[in-house]
């Protein structure tokens, strides 16, 4: 299976959405697993790290 890289703007938008979702008081195990899967893509991991470093 070939993985097509996401555009940086899409990865950044999704990173912001994850940042907000993970910042809630409660998060389901399914959401956490989905985040881990999403973060496996290098461009997503990089976009999320940029948010964390702010």
PAPATOR-544094 format. One record per residue (C-alpha): residue number from 0; x, y, z. Coordinates in nm, 2 decimals, always signed. Each point is the difference from the previous one (the first is absolute). Last residue first. Layout:
+-----+--------+--------+--------+
: pos :      x :      y :      z :
+-----+--------+--------+--------+
: NUM :      X :      Y :      Z :
...
+-----+--------+--------+--------+
END
This chain:
+-----+--------+--------+--------+
: pos :      x :      y :      z :
+-----+--------+--------+--------+
:  53 :  +0.48 :  +2.66 :  +2.09 :
:  52 :  +0.20 :  -0.32 :  +0.00 :
:  51 :  -0.31 :  -0.22 :  +0.03 :
:  50 :  -0.15 :  +0.15 :  -0.31 :
:  49 :  +0.31 :  -0.06 :  -0.21 :
:  48 :  +0.01 :  -0.36 :  +0.14 :
:  47 :  -0.36 :  -0.05 :  -0.14 :
:  46 :  +0.10 :  +0.11 :  -0.35 :
:  45 :  +0.31 :  -0.22 :  +0.01 :
:  44 :  -0.19 :  -0.31 :  +0.11 :
:  43 :  -0.26 :  +0.07 :  -0.27 :
:  42 :  +0.26 :  +0.03 :  -0.27 :
:  41 :  +0.17 :  -0.32 :  +0.12 :
:  40 :  -0.31 :  -0.21 :  -0.02 :
:  39 :  -0.02 :  -0.21 :  +0.32 :
:  38 :  -0.17 :  +0.29 :  +0.18 :
:  37 :  -0.34 :  -0.09 :  -0.15 :
:  36 :  +0.03 :  -0.35 :  +0.14 :
:  35 :  +0.09 :  +0.13 :  +0.35 :
:  34 :  -0.29 :  +0.25 :  -0.02 :
:  33 :  -0.24 :  -0.28 :  -0.10 :
:  32 :  +0.11 :  -0.21 :  +0.30 :
:  31 :  -0.05 :  +0.30 :  +0.23 :
:  30 :  -0.35 :  +0.06 :  -0.15 :
:  29 :  -0.09 :  -0.37 :  +0.05 :
:  28 :  +0.12 :  +0.01 :  +0.36 :
:  27 :  -0.24 :  +0.29 :  +0.06 :
:  26 :  +0.11 :  +0.34 :  +0.10 :
:  25 :  -0.11 :  +0.19 :  +0.31 :
:  24 :  +0.12 :  +0.33 :  +0.13 :
:  23 :  +0.04 :  +0.15 :  -0.34 :
:  22 :  +0.35 :  +0.09 :  -0.12 :
:  21 :  +0.03 :  -0.31 :  -0.22 :
:  20 :  -0.29 :  +0.13 :  -0.22 :
:  19 :  +0.14 :  +0.35 :  -0.03 :
:  18 :  +0.35 :  -0.12 :  -0.10 :
:  17 :  -0.16 :  -0.26 :  -0.23 :
:  16 :  -0.18 :  +0.28 :  -0.19 :
:  15 :  +0.31 :  +0.21 :  -0.01 :
:  14 :  +0.19 :  -0.29 :  -0.14 :
:  13 :  -0.27 :  -0.06 :  -0.26 :
:  12 :  +0.03 :  +0.36 :  -0.12 :
:  11 :  +0.38 :  -0.03 :  -0.02 :
:  10 :  -0.01 :  -0.33 :  -0.19 :
:   9 :  -0.24 :  +0.16 :  -0.25 :
:   8 :  +0.21 :  +0.31 :  -0.04 :
:   7 :  +0.32 :  -0.22 :  -0.05 :
:   6 :  -0.17 :  -0.18 :  -0.29 :
:   5 :  -0.03 :  -0.37 :  +0.09 :
:   4 :  +0.24 :  -0.25 :  -0.13 :
:   3 :  -0.14 :  -0.29 :  -0.21 :
:   2 :  +0.05 :  -0.33 :  +0.17 :
:   1 :  +0.05 :  -0.29 :  -0.24 :
:   0 :  -0.14 :  -0.34 :  +0.10 :
+-----+--------+--------+--------+
END
